[in-house]
């Protein structure tokens, strides 16, 4: 009897041990299952094909020039960047908030290009193209590694490589921050995959380090901890009780609360980056005031923009470098239909989350990663921007590719009629169409003039395009045509300070000093310290021309207080212009700028040089007389 009881107990213990072993094997991958598989030669072929196709499509962009939209601020007129990599440049990169942001790694990337290529735009563009190629290949490898679905992973990477949405990020030198931050975004995902297989402090620190570098390239990556939680659901299947352990990518499962706690240090990095960014953008005047753009207007535009982004994924035409903010022009119907669409898709995919886990992950990836730039906190004048979709669009591509594959596999008629060759033909047809659209979109970036004229053709009331086209025309001496664009910008946006500044400069050149002062005063709503200082400096020159030295001195001092470097920059630009086109009026302007900067003797020399070029030039003679009287 005792022997029977002992036997029963032993059997019970054996059953418990088997259940516990089975449970542990579900939680923890065995070394054999979890060990990295040997890469198939097909994977290397796919990497090569994706890299070559991307390079072939973007090759023309390498030979494009810089454009007159942020490229000047980031590279061509930025002495700190042009100095190349040095201790001073590194210190500057980590302390400056130029461009109303804080992204030291991006500044150092531009400085490195300047050290290698100088101001040859082809080298800067080449770096952007190579970074995009690296991102394409990394995206493919990460998806293939996590899902073992080579064909679908390649299709997602090809869509990312060739969709027109990403032209702006690659073809625009100033958007280096986008392609560079994406590189560290993907490296963070790869590091997190290693950590998910076998958690440990060392592997976690690699994840945090890659994430920190991404934030140093562009703070839009603050939503990356949210993305990691989505990946815990699919494809990593780490959430205990939500999904069965993955057979293709075994990971250590944990409770939802444990996984959330795991992300807290990363969220702390996001919070720190957000705080620094808010300070930088407020100081740089990039954030729009609540009075000018109330929360209701911003919320309506955010809802509408989400829907518009989805439409452009499927219909990528009429894409512009700037889409003006609609302000109060959106109708109730537009906002309501957009909201209904977003809610219905979200609800439907949530309902299907067990059947199609990839779908809810891809959709929430799209919604979540757009949050920092969707316009709830409005930065700049745009309503939406193609460059903002560089990371979010991946979620849509995953949803579409995996969803179409699952649908096709469930259709018996489709499988019989088309089978594998049919799917390949369809995929190639889609990619060829995207290549055609992308090549055309790249061509618009061949010059600033083409870029802005295209934007004006496909958008309405685009005062930003009018302003930049006007500035470009002034550089080429087409003042009358430039003024027409500044006037159009002012009609579209009476609050636009740039158009007032342009019209003020034109009036000043014509000698209409009262009109110039009126326009400059209207431009004093600038929040950017550099542009505000430029306006004060121009006011100082205008008052000097009128002989009002008290007002001139007051505005010049205000310019120096606002942005101490402003006179140095303006003097340098005027001197450079005089080297190629010397003229008496140019030297008089240079003299007024030198006088405003307190360089009186240099100013006197400039006025004298004007008289040497044209002895009868009255403004130069009058300026010298006024200087003697004031002294």
Buried (B, 14 or more C-beta within 10 A) or exposed (E): EEEEEEEEEEEEEEEEEEEEEEEEEEEBBEEEEBEEEEEEEEBEEBBEBBBEBBBEBBEBBBEBBBBBBBBBBBBBBBEBBBBBBEEEBBEBBEEBBBBBBBBBBBBBBBBBBBBBBEEEBEBBBBBBBBBBBBBBBBBBBBBBBBBBBBBBBBBBBBBBBBBBBBBBBBBBBBBBBBBBBBBBBBBBBBBBBBBBBBBEEEBBEBBBBBBBBBBBBBBBBBBBBBBBBBBBBBBBBBBBEBBEBBEEBBBBBBEBEEBBEBBEBBBEBBEBBBEBBBEBBEBBBBBBEEEEBEEEBBBBBBBBBBBBBBEBBEEBEEBBBBBBBBBEEBEEEBBEBBBEBBEEBBEEBEEEBEEBBBBBBBBBBBBBBBBBBBBEBBBBBBBBBBBBBBBBBBBBBBBBBBBBBBEBEEEEEBBEEBEEEEBEEEBEEBBEEBBEBBBEBBBBBBBBBBBBBBBBEBBEBBBBBBBBBBBBBBEEEBBEEBBBBBBBBBEBBEEBBBBBBBBBBBBBEEEBBEBBBBBBEBBBBBBBBBBBBBBBBBBBBBBBBBBBBEBBBBBBBBBBEBBEEBBEBBBBEBBEBBEEEEBBBBBBBBBBBBBBBEBBEBBBBBBBBBBEBBEEBEBBBBBBEBBEEEE
